[in-house]
Amino acid sequence: MTNDAPLRSMSLEKDVDIVSHDIAYQGYFRLEKYKVRFKLFEGGWSHICDREIFERGSAVAVLPYDPVQDKVILIEQFRMGALKDQKSPWLLETVAGVIDTDETIEEVAKRETKEEAHLNIQKLVPICDYWSSPGSCTEQVHLFCGIVDSTQAGDICGLEDECENIRVHVIDRQEAYAFIQSGMVNQPPAIIALQWLMLLKNTETR
């Protein structure tokens, strides 16, 4: 049977009932506890569900790319959440940072690229916005490709007072694609951005 219902027709205003909302933990991050019910596709309401949400805030991620040298820049740093990675908790990533109060998305992209790779963005190209883990986390990521001069890339970067120790890698674009297939790159923004670049380049050569 074909489902002809419209896509994403439900709305927060009329189809979600927040019964209660409490702060379960407040530290560097925040954990919020909800009791919520929502409209069912087949009609009626769900039972009241208990949900805990990790309040992460929105973030910006940037894949620096040098079209002249045909190089991408990936950064490598230690990640607590990847302690169970069988290879290493040091991951190859895009540049990224959380949006602070009174900062624009573009300002964050330029600041983080400078702090984490010592590179100045010449042009920002939007890739997509996505929810990183919407079943449990509020984080929305604004993903970009940043046009840069890769010859100006740093070696070891990051802010010491934020416990950052970042190694910068300037990599041939085709080699970076292979890193996805081998599992060397396993961070979602890097995977999405590199695949976007691959599709863009394939389109340009047709």
Contacts in CASP RR format, 6 or more apart in sequence:
PFRMAT RR
TARGET T0000
AUTHOR 0000-0000-0000
METHOD contacts of the structure
MODEL  1
MTNDAPLRSMSLEKDVDIVSHDIAYQGYFRLEKYKVRFKLFEGGWSHICD
REIFERGSAVAVLPYDPVQDKVILIEQFRMGALKDQKSPWLLETVAGVID
TDETIEEVAKRETKEEAHLNIQKLVPICDYWSSPGSCTEQVHLFCGIVDS
TQAGDICGLEDECENIRVHVIDRQEAYAFIQSGMVNQPPAIIALQWLMLL
KNTETR
5 41 0 8 1.000
10 38 0 8 1.000
10 39 0 8 1.000
14 39 0 8 1.000
15 38 0 8 1.000
15 39 0 8 1.000
16 36 0 8 1.000
16 37 0 8 1.000
16 38 0 8 1.000
16 39 0 8 1.000
17 36 0 8 1.000
17 37 0 8 1.000
17 38 0 8 1.000
17 45 0 8 1.000
18 34 0 8 1.000
18 35 0 8 1.000
18 36 0 8 1.000
19 34 0 8 1.000
19 35 0 8 1.000
19 36 0 8 1.000
19 37 0 8 1.000
19 48 0 8 1.000
20 34 0 8 1.000
20 35 0 8 1.000
21 32 0 8 1.000
21 33 0 8 1.000
21 34 0 8 1.000
21 35 0 8 1.000
22 32 0 8 1.000
22 33 0 8 1.000
22 34 0 8 1.000
23 30 0 8 1.000
23 31 0 8 1.000
23 32 0 8 1.000
23 33 0 8 1.000
24 31 0 8 1.000
24 32 0 8 1.000
24 33 0 8 1.000
24 52 0 8 1.000
25 31 0 8 1.000
29 54 0 8 1.000
29 55 0 8 1.000
29 56 0 8 1.000
30 54 0 8 1.000
30 55 0 8 1.000
31 52 0 8 1.000
31 53 0 8 1.000
31 54 0 8 1.000
31 55 0 8 1.000
32 52 0 8 1.000
32 53 0 8 1.000
32 55 0 8 1.000
33 50 0 8 1.000
33 51 0 8 1.000
33 52 0 8 1.000
33 53 0 8 1.000
34 50 0 8 1.000
34 51 0 8 1.000
34 52 0 8 1.000
34 53 0 8 1.000
35 48 0 8 1.000
35 49 0 8 1.000
35 50 0 8 1.000
35 51 0 8 1.000
36 48 0 8 1.000
36 49 0 8 1.000
36 51 0 8 1.000
37 45 0 8 1.000
37 46 0 8 1.000
37 47 0 8 1.000
37 48 0 8 1.000
37 49 0 8 1.000
38 45 0 8 1.000
38 46 0 8 1.000
38 49 0 8 1.000
39 45 0 8 1.000
39 46 0 8 1.000
40 46 0 8 1.000
52 136 0 8 1.000
53 136 0 8 1.000
53 137 0 8 1.000
53 138 0 8 1.000
54 136 0 8 1.000
54 137 0 8 1.000
54 138 0 8 1.000
54 139 0 8 1.000
55 138 0 8 1.000
56 98 0 8 1.000
56 132 0 8 1.000
56 137 0 8 1.000
56 138 0 8 1.000
56 139 0 8 1.000
57 98 0 8 1.000
57 99 0 8 1.000
57 138 0 8 1.000
57 139 0 8 1.000
57 140 0 8 1.000
58 98 0 8 1.000
58 99 0 8 1.000
58 139 0 8 1.000
58 140 0 8 1.000
58 141 0 8 1.000
58 142 0 8 1.000
59 96 0 8 1.000
59 97 0 8 1.000
59 98 0 8 1.000
59 99 0 8 1.000
59 132 0 8 1.000
59 139 0 8 1.000
59 140 0 8 1.000
59 141 0 8 1.000
59 142 0 8 1.000
60 96 0 8 1.000
60 97 0 8 1.000
60 99 0 8 1.000
60 105 0 8 1.000
60 108 0 8 1.000
60 109 0 8 1.000
60 112 0 8 1.000
60 141 0 8 1.000
60 142 0 8 1.000
60 143 0 8 1.000
60 144 0 8 1.000
61 94 0 8 1.000
61 95 0 8 1.000
61 96 0 8 1.000
61 97 0 8 1.000
61 141 0 8 1.000
61 142 0 8 1.000
61 143 0 8 1.000
61 144 0 8 1.000
61 189 0 8 1.000
61 193 0 8 1.000
62 94 0 8 1.000
62 95 0 8 1.000
62 96 0 8 1.000
62 109 0 8 1.000
62 112 0 8 1.000
62 113 0 8 1.000
62 121 0 8 1.000
62 124 0 8 1.000
62 143 0 8 1.000
62 144 0 8 1.000
62 145 0 8 1.000
62 146 0 8 1.000
63 72 0 8 1.000
63 73 0 8 1.000
63 94 0 8 1.000
63 95 0 8 1.000
63 127 0 8 1.000
63 143 0 8 1.000
63 144 0 8 1.000
63 145 0 8 1.000
63 146 0 8 1.000
63 189 0 8 1.000
63 190 0 8 1.000
63 193 0 8 1.000
63 194 0 8 1.000
63 197 0 8 1.000
64 72 0 8 1.000
64 73 0 8 1.000
64 95 0 8 1.000
64 113 0 8 1.000
64 117 0 8 1.000
64 119 0 8 1.000
64 121 0 8 1.000
64 145 0 8 1.000
64 146 0 8 1.000
64 148 0 8 1.000
64 150 0 8 1.000
64 153 0 8 1.000
65 71 0 8 1.000
65 72 0 8 1.000
65 73 0 8 1.000
65 145 0 8 1.000
65 146 0 8 1.000
65 147 0 8 1.000
65 148 0 8 1.000
65 173 0 8 1.000
65 197 0 8 1.000
66 72 0 8 1.000
66 73 0 8 1.000
66 147 0 8 1.000
66 148 0 8 1.000
66 149 0 8 1.000
66 150 0 8 1.000
66 151 0 8 1.000
66 170 0 8 1.000
67 147 0 8 1.000
68 149 0 8 1.000
69 150 0 8 1.000
69 151 0 8 1.000
70 172 0 8 1.000
70 173 0 8 1.000
71 150 0 8 1.000
71 170 0 8 1.000
71 171 0 8 1.000
71 172 0 8 1.000
71 173 0 8 1.000
72 170 0 8 1.000
72 171 0 8 1.000
72 173 0 8 1.000
72 176 0 8 1.000
72 194 0 8 1.000
72 197 0 8 1.000
73 95 0 8 1.000
73 117 0 8 1.000
73 119 0 8 1.000
73 148 0 8 1.000
73 150 0 8 1.000
73 153 0 8 1.000
73 168 0 8 1.000
73 169 0 8 1.000
73 170 0 8 1.000
73 171 0 8 1.000
74 92 0 8 1.000
74 93 0 8 1.000
74 94 0 8 1.000
74 169 0 8 1.000
74 171 0 8 1.000
74 176 0 8 1.000
74 179 0 8 1.000
74 185 0 8 1.000
74 190 0 8 1.000
75 92 0 8 1.000
75 93 0 8 1.000
75 94 0 8 1.000
75 95 0 8 1.000
75 116 0 8 1.000
75 117 0 8 1.000
75 157 0 8 1.000
75 166 0 8 1.000
75 167 0 8 1.000
75 168 0 8 1.000
75 169 0 8 1.000
76 90 0 8 1.000
76 91 0 8 1.000
76 92 0 8 1.000
76 93 0 8 1.000
76 166 0 8 1.000
76 167 0 8 1.000
76 168 0 8 1.000
76 169 0 8 1.000
77 90 0 8 1.000
77 91 0 8 1.000
77 93 0 8 1.000
77 164 0 8 1.000
77 165 0 8 1.000
77 166 0 8 1.000
77 167 0 8 1.000
78 89 0 8 1.000
78 90 0 8 1.000
78 165 0 8 1.000
79 89 0 8 1.000
79 90 0 8 1.000
79 91 0 8 1.000
80 89 0 8 1.000
81 89 0 8 1.000
82 88 0 8 1.000
82 89 0 8 1.000
82 91 0 8 1.000
83 89 0 8 1.000
85 91 0 8 1.000
85 186 0 8 1.000
91 186 0 8 1.000
91 187 0 8 1.000
92 169 0 8 1.000
92 179 0 8 1.000
92 184 0 8 1.000
92 185 0 8 1.000
92 187 0 8 1.000
92 190 0 8 1.000
93 187 0 8 1.000
93 189 0 8 1.000
93 190 0 8 1.000
94 143 0 8 1.000
94 187 0 8 1.000
94 189 0 8 1.000
94 190 0 8 1.000
94 193 0 8 1.000
95 109 0 8 1.000
95 112 0 8 1.000
95 113 0 8 1.000
95 116 0 8 1.000
95 117 0 8 1.000
96 112 0 8 1.000
96 116 0 8 1.000
96 141 0 8 1.000
96 189 0 8 1.000
97 108 0 8 1.000
97 112 0 8 1.000
98 108 0 8 1.000
99 105 0 8 1.000
99 108 0 8 1.000
100 108 0 8 1.000
103 111 0 8 1.000
105 142 0 8 1.000
106 124 0 8 1.000
109 121 0 8 1.000
109 124 0 8 1.000
109 144 0 8 1.000
109 146 0 8 1.000
110 120 0 8 1.000
110 121 0 8 1.000
110 124 0 8 1.000
113 119 0 8 1.000
113 120 0 8 1.000
113 121 0 8 1.000
113 146 0 8 1.000
113 148 0 8 1.000
114 120 0 8 1.000
115 157 0 8 1.000
115 158 0 8 1.000
115 159 0 8 1.000
115 164 0 8 1.000
116 157 0 8 1.000
116 158 0 8 1.000
116 164 0 8 1.000
116 166 0 8 1.000
116 168 0 8 1.000
117 148 0 8 1.000
117 153 0 8 1.000
117 154 0 8 1.000
117 157 0 8 1.000
117 166 0 8 1.000
117 168 0 8 1.000
118 152 0 8 1.000
118 153 0 8 1.000
118 154 0 8 1.000
118 157 0 8 1.000
118 168 0 8 1.000
119 148 0 8 1.000
119 149 0 8 1.000
119 150 0 8 1.000
119 152 0 8 1.000
119 153 0 8 1.000
119 154 0 8 1.000
120 148 0 8 1.000
120 149 0 8 1.000
120 152 0 8 1.000
121 146 0 8 1.000
121 147 0 8 1.000
121 148 0 8 1.000
122 146 0 8 1.000
122 147 0 8 1.000
122 148 0 8 1.000
122 149 0 8 1.000
123 146 0 8 1.000
123 147 0 8 1.000
124 144 0 8 1.000
124 145 0 8 1.000
124 146 0 8 1.000
124 147 0 8 1.000
125 144 0 8 1.000
125 145 0 8 1.000
125 146 0 8 1.000
125 147 0 8 1.000
126 142 0 8 1.000
126 143 0 8 1.000
126 144 0 8 1.000
127 143 0 8 1.000
127 144 0 8 1.000
127 145 0 8 1.000
127 192 0 8 1.000
127 193 0 8 1.000
127 196 0 8 1.000
128 143 0 8 1.000
128 192 0 8 1.000
128 196 0 8 1.000
129 140 0 8 1.000
129 141 0 8 1.000
129 142 0 8 1.000
129 143 0 8 1.000
130 140 0 8 1.000
130 141 0 8 1.000
130 143 0 8 1.000
130 192 0 8 1.000
131 137 0 8 1.000
131 139 0 8 1.000
131 140 0 8 1.000
131 141 0 8 1.000
132 139 0 8 1.000
132 140 0 8 1.000
132 141 0 8 1.000
132 188 0 8 1.000
133 139 0 8 1.000
141 188 0 8 1.000
141 189 0 8 1.000
143 189 0 8 1.000
143 192 0 8 1.000
143 193 0 8 1.000
145 193 0 8 1.000
145 196 0 8 1.000
145 197 0 8 1.000
150 170 0 8 1.000
153 168 0 8 1.000
153 170 0 8 1.000
154 168 0 8 1.000
155 167 0 8 1.000
155 168 0 8 1.000
156 165 0 8 1.000
156 166 0 8 1.000
156 167 0 8 1.000
156 168 0 8 1.000
157 164 0 8 1.000
157 166 0 8 1.000
157 168 0 8 1.000
158 164 0 8 1.000
158 165 0 8 1.000
158 166 0 8 1.000
171 179 0 8 1.000
173 197 0 8 1.000
173 201 0 8 1.000
176 185 0 8 1.000
176 194 0 8 1.000
177 194 0 8 1.000
177 198 0 8 1.000
178 184 0 8 1.000
179 185 0 8 1.000
179 194 0 8 1.000
180 191 0 8 1.000
180 194 0 8 1.000
180 195 0 8 1.000
185 191 0 8 1.000
185 194 0 8 1.000
END
